[in-house]
Amino acid sequence: MRYSSQELMDMEQQYGAHNYHPLEVVITKAEGIWVEDPEGRRYMDMLSAYSAVNQGHRHPRIIKALKDQADELTLTSRAFYSDRWPLFAKKLVELTGKDMILPMNTGAEAVETAIKTMRKWGYLVKGVEKDKAEIIVFEDNFHGRTVTIISFSVDPIARDNYGPYTPGFVVVPYDDLEAVKKAVNKNTVGILVEPIQGEAGVAVPSEGFLKGLETIARENNVLLAVDEIQTGLCRTGKTFAFQHEGVDPDLIIMGKALGGGVFPVSAVAADKEVLGVFQPGSHGSTFGGNPLACAVANEALDVLIDEKMSERAAELGAYFMEGLKAIKSPKIKQVRGKGLLIAIVLEESAGKARKYTTALKEKGLLCKETHDWIIRFAPPLVITREEIDKALEAVREVLG
Ligand SMILES: *Cc1c(COP(=O)(O)O)cnc(C)c1O
C-alpha cells in the first residue's frame, strides 16, 4: 500500500512525538542531491541532513560497501576484535594527523566522549582537584541533545525543564578572546568550540579566533576541542574547518558525514597523551566501532578524498555565495558562510523565514530555516555548477 504525502504527514502528526517541525514535504527516494516525494515531485536537497549527506544521497560506492559488509559481518561489540575497526581507525588517524581514535555513533556521544576525555585528562594529567574541572563553551553553541550537553546550551527551547543540570561549564560570548582569557583559571581543563556555529545560523567568527583559542589553550595548559561534526569532512572547503587557520586542536570531534549519509558514525581523534587517559571499562559503546559502520565510514572517507570534495566545496561554495550576494533584495540583510555552508540572514521586516522556505519548496528547493530569520544552504557536495544556477534562480524568484 502506497500512502500519499498528506496521509503520511497526518500519520506522523498522530503517532510521532512532536519534537520536530518538518517542512511539509515527504521524501520517499533520493539520489545525489535530488529527493522525490510519493507523488513523484522532485526537489533539490539544500540541507543534506544537517551536513550528514556531504557525499550525496546513496552514493553508489558507499551503498556497495554497506551491502558487501552486510553479507560478511555486522556487529561484534568491542568485546572481540573485528577486521574492520582497526582499518577504519588507521584511516582516520591518517586523515586527522592524531595518534588514536575513539569511535561512537551519534554526534552527541562523541561530544560527551570529548567532555569525559578533557575532564579525565584534567584530573589525571593536569592535576585538577577532584570534581572541580571546568570547560569553557560559547553562547549560541549547539553540541547535541544529552542532559550534560544541553546543560550549557543558552537556547531556552533546547534547555528548559530538563534540570537539574550538569555543572562544570562556563559559557562566554562566541568570537570573544578576551572573555575566554578572563574565564580561564587553574581548574580549566578544556575549551569546546564549533569553528563555525552551524545551528546558530552559520555564524562565522573573525579570522584569528581559533588561532587565538589555540594560543590561550597552550599558554594555560588547557585542551582545545573542536566540534567538527557539521563543519568537518569537506563542508567548508577544507577537510576540517580549523585548517582554514592552521590550528592544531587537541581533540577533533567528528560525526554526521562520517557515516556517508547512511549510518550514525562518530569519533574523537586525539594524541596518546590525551585519549590515553582511558583504560578498559572506563568508557564505551556497544555499537561504537561496529564492522558495518566502519566499512561504511571507511568508504565515506575515501569518496570525500577521491572526489576532491573539499576543493569542490571551496570552489562551488564561492560561486553559490557570489550568486546569492548578487541578489538585490530589501529582504536580505546578509549572506554569510564558508564553502558550501551558507546562510541568508533576513531583515526582520521581511517576516519569518518559514514562509520563504515553504515558497522555496514550491520551487523545488528544500531548505530549512534556523531560528526565525535565517535560511541555511548546505547542499550535498556533489552538486554541480548548473544545479547551483537552478537553485539561484529559485532563490531569486522567492526573495528577489
Ligand atoms: C548535529 C551536531 C551535533 C549532534 O550530533 P547528533 O548526531 O545529532 O547527536 C553536535 N555538534 C554539532 C556542531 C552538530 O551540528
The ligand as an SDF file (V2000), in Angstrom:
LIG
                    3D

 15 15  0  0  0  0  0  0  0  0999 V2000
   24.4890   17.7560   14.6930 C   0  0  0  0  0  0  0  0  0  0  0  0
   25.5080   18.2760   15.6180 C   0  0  0  0  0  0  0  0  0  0  0  0
   25.7820   17.6280   16.8400 C   0  0  0  0  0  0  0  0  0  0  0  0
   24.9850   16.4570   17.3480 C   0  0  0  0  0  0  0  0  0  0  0  0
   25.0190   15.3430   16.5160 O   0  0  0  0  0  0  0  0  0  0  0  0
   23.8980   14.2090   16.6690 P   0  0  0  0  0  0  0  0  0  0  0  0
   24.3600   13.1220   15.7320 O   0  0  0  0  0  0  0  0  0  0  0  0
   22.5910   14.8150   16.2580 O   0  0  0  0  0  0  0  0  0  0  0  0
   23.8980   13.7740   18.0890 O   0  0  0  0  0  0  0  0  0  0  0  0
   26.8010   18.1460   17.6220 C   0  0  0  0  0  0  0  0  0  0  0  0
   27.5100   19.2200   17.2360 N   0  0  0  0  0  0  0  0  0  0  0  0
   27.2680   19.8580   16.0780 C   0  0  0  0  0  0  0  0  0  0  0  0
   28.0920   21.0370   15.7100 C   0  0  0  0  0  0  0  0  0  0  0  0
   26.2470   19.4240   15.2320 C   0  0  0  0  0  0  0  0  0  0  0  0
   25.9820   20.0880   14.1040 O   0  0  0  0  0  0  0  0  0  0  0  0
  1  2  1  0
  2  3  1  0
  2 14  2  0
  3  4  1  0
  3 10  2  0
  4  5  1  0
  5  6  1  0
  6  7  2  0
  6  8  1  0
  6  9  1  0
 10 11  1  0
 11 12  2  0
 12 13  1  0
 12 14  1  0
 14 15  1  0
M  END
$$$$
